[in-house]
Amino acid sequence: MSALLNTPVFGILLSVAAFEIGILISRKTKNPLLNPLLVAIILVIIFLMGLGIPKEQYDLGGSFILFFLGPATVVLAVPLYKQIELLKKDLIPILIGISVGSATSILSVILLSRLFHVDLSVAVSMLPKSVTTAIGMEISKEIGGIVSLSVAVIVLTGITGAVIGPGLLKLFRISDDVAQGIAIGTASHAVGTSKAMELGETQGAMSGLSIGIAGIATVILVPLLMGLLG
């Protein structure tokens, strides 16, 4: 057992097993709060803490999974390609909608951080909360944020969007497929996109598109707006 703990296989197997259990629980309960990713995170934490296994040993394999975040994000372009004509038709409204959504995400962090007097390092770390992890980590490094905190906030944002996003769309009577996909993808990146794909192919494609454009917009806007934190 100790030999296995000191190899990348341990972290990979634990992550895959926890996520599979998360999927099983989500399907059985059909409870939106029991998101597979959230369940997997909780199971991994409980397992490591329960057995007293250092995070460094888990990271031997966890880092391999982290490496594939970038390629996995690129794969989201496949459903977008299938909807390319729809993208061409509504290109300007889509670009404007995603850009405004990204700016709103950043400004909400700034305003709430100033309102509640959040520590500057914590506030900075939360600025890239609505972009996918691969992009958010790099933004956090560049602006002097706490990368681990940024990752936690990004994951939490994604799960929250996946859980409450469809409900909010119904509440505000947003029925257009393109608008639904743009809203979920811009607010909750890849985790939200997995939920958008359940709503329909168009929603999934537009949500996947939002990940890339929101990432670019956030890279540009964060340095320009973070000065408002004081």
C-alpha positions in Angstrom: 0.0 0.0 0.0 2.8 2.4 0.9 4.5 1.8 -2.4 1.2 2.7 -4.2 0.9 5.9 -2.3 4.2 7.1 -3.6 3.3 6.7 -7.2 1.1 8.8 -9.5 -1.3 5.9 -9.8 -2.7 6.6 -6.4 -3.9 10.1 -7.1 -5.3 9.2 -10.5 -7.2 6.1 -9.2 -8.6 8.0 -6.2 -9.8 10.9 -8.4 -11.4 8.7 -11.0 -13.1 6.5 -8.3 -14.4 9.5 -6.4 -15.8 11.0 -9.6 -17.5 7.8 -10.7 -19.1 7.5 -7.2 -20.2 11.1 -7.6 -21.9 10.4 -10.9 -23.6 7.3 -9.5 -24.9 9.3 -6.5 -26.1 12.1 -8.8 -28.0 9.8 -11.1 -29.6 7.9 -8.2 -30.7 10.9 -6.2 -31.3 13.3 -9.2 -30.6 16.1 -6.7 -28.9 19.1 -8.4 -27.0 19.9 -5.2 -25.2 16.5 -5.4 -23.1 17.6 -8.4 -20.6 14.8 -9.3 -17.6 17.1 -9.0 -18.7 18.4 -5.6 -19.3 14.9 -4.3 -15.9 13.8 -5.7 -14.1 16.7 -4.0 -15.7 15.9 -0.7 -14.9 12.2 -1.0 -11.2 12.8 -1.8 -10.9 15.2 1.2 -12.5 12.8 3.6 -10.3 9.9 2.3 -7.1 11.8 2.6 -7.9 13.3 6.0 -9.3 10.0 7.3 -6.2 8.1 6.5 -3.8 10.9 7.2 -2.4 10.9 3.7 -0.4 14.1 2.9 -1.7 16.2 0.0 1.7 15.9 -1.6 1.3 12.2 -2.2 -2.1 12.8 -3.8 -0.6 15.5 -6.0 1.8 13.0 -7.6 -1.2 11.7 -9.6 -3.5 14.8 -9.3 -1.0 16.9 -11.2 -1.4 14.5 -14.2 -5.1 15.2 -14.2 -4.4 18.9 -13.9 -2.3 18.7 -17.0 -5.3 17.6 -19.1 -7.4 20.6 -18.1 -6.2 22.6 -21.1 -6.8 19.9 -23.7 -10.2 19.1 -22.2 -11.2 22.7 -22.6 -10.1 22.7 -26.2 -12.3 19.7 -26.9 -15.4 21.8 -26.1 -14.9 23.3 -29.5 -16.3 20.2 -31.1 -20.0 21.0 -30.4 -19.3 24.6 -31.3 -18.1 23.5 -34.8 -21.4 21.7 -35.3 -23.3 25.0 -34.6 -20.9 27.3 -36.6 -23.7 28.7 -38.8 -25.6 29.8 -35.7 -22.5 31.5 -34.4 -22.0 33.4 -37.6 -25.6 34.5 -37.5 -25.5 36.0 -34.0 -21.8 36.8 -33.7 -22.0 40.4 -32.5 -24.7 39.9 -29.8 -22.9 36.8 -28.6 -19.5 38.6 -28.3 -21.1 41.6 -26.5 -23.1 39.3 -24.2 -20.0 37.3 -23.1 -17.9 40.4 -22.7 -20.5 42.2 -20.6 -21.0 39.0 -18.5 -17.2 38.8 -17.9 -17.0 42.4 -16.8 -20.0 41.9 -14.5 -18.3 38.9 -12.9 -15.1 40.9 -12.2 -16.9 44.1 -11.0 -19.2 42.0 -8.6 -16.1 40.7 -6.9 -14.6 44.2 -6.6 -17.7 45.8 -5.3 -18.5 43.1 -2.8 -14.9 42.9 -1.6 -14.8 46.6 -0.9 -18.3 46.5 0.7 -17.2 43.7 3.1 -13.6 44.9 3.5 -12.2 41.6 2.2 -8.4 41.2 2.4 -6.7 42.4 -0.8 -4.9 39.1 -1.5 -8.2 37.2 -1.1 -10.1 39.7 -3.3 -7.5 39.5 -6.1 -7.6 35.7 -6.0 -11.4 35.7 -6.6 -11.3 37.9 -9.7 -10.9 35.0 -12.2 -13.8 33.1 -10.6 -15.8 32.7 -13.8 -13.2 31.3 -16.1 -12.1 27.7 -16.5 -9.4 26.5 -14.1 -6.6 26.3 -16.6 -7.0 30.0 -17.5 -7.9 31.2 -14.0 -4.7 29.7 -12.5 -2.5 31.6 -14.9 -4.4 34.9 -14.3 -4.1 34.4 -10.5 -0.3 33.9 -10.9 0.1 37.0 -13.0 -1.9 39.3 -10.7 -0.4 38.0 -7.4 -3.3 36.0 -6.2 -3.3 32.9 -4.1 -3.6 30.2 -6.8 -5.0 27.5 -4.6 -7.7 29.9 -3.4 -8.5 30.9 -7.0 -8.9 27.2 -8.0 -11.3 26.6 -5.0 -13.4 29.7 -5.9 -13.5 28.7 -9.6 -14.7 25.2 -8.8 -17.3 26.5 -6.4 -18.5 29.0 -9.0 -18.8 26.3 -11.6 -20.7 24.0 -9.3 -23.0 26.8 -8.2 -23.8 27.8 -11.8 -24.5 24.2 -12.8 -26.8 23.7 -9.8 -28.9 26.9 -9.9 -28.3 28.0 -13.5 -31.2 26.1 -15.1 -33.5 27.3 -12.4 -32.6 30.9 -12.9 -33.2 30.6 -16.6 -36.7 29.4 -15.9 -37.3 32.1 -13.3 -36.4 34.9 -15.7 -38.1 33.1 -18.6 -35.0 32.9 -20.7 -36.0 30.4 -23.3 -33.7 31.1 -26.3 -31.2 28.3 -26.7 -28.3 30.6 -27.6 -29.0 32.9 -24.6 -29.2 30.0 -22.2 -25.8 28.6 -23.3 -24.1 32.0 -23.2 -25.4 32.7 -19.8 -24.3 29.4 -18.2 -20.9 29.3 -20.0 -20.0 32.8 -19.2 -20.9 32.5 -15.5 -19.8 29.0 -14.7 -17.2 27.9 -17.3 -16.6 24.1 -17.9 -18.7 22.7 -15.0 -21.6 24.8 -16.1 -21.1 23.7 -19.7 -21.6 20.1 -18.7 -25.0 21.1 -17.5 -25.7 23.2 -20.6 -25.0 20.1 -22.7 -27.8 18.3 -20.9 -30.2 21.1 -21.9 -29.4 20.7 -25.6 -26.7 20.7 -28.2 -27.0 24.4 -29.0 -26.8 25.3 -25.4 -23.7 23.2 -25.0 -22.0 24.6 -28.0 -22.7 28.2 -27.0 -21.6 27.5 -23.5 -18.3 26.0 -24.7 -17.8 29.1 -26.9 -18.3 31.3 -23.9 -15.4 29.6 -22.0 -12.8 30.7 -24.5 -14.2 34.2 -25.1 -14.8 34.8 -21.4 -11.2 33.7 -20.7 -9.8 36.2 -23.2 -12.1 38.9 -22.0 -11.1 38.2 -18.4 -7.4 38.3 -19.2 -7.8 41.7 -20.7 -10.3 43.2 -18.1 -8.7 42.0 -14.8 -5.6 44.1 -15.1 -7.7 47.1 -16.1 -10.3 46.8 -13.4 -8.4 45.4 -10.4 -7.1 48.9 -9.6 -10.6 49.6 -8.4 -9.9 47.3 -5.4 -7.7 50.2 -4.1 
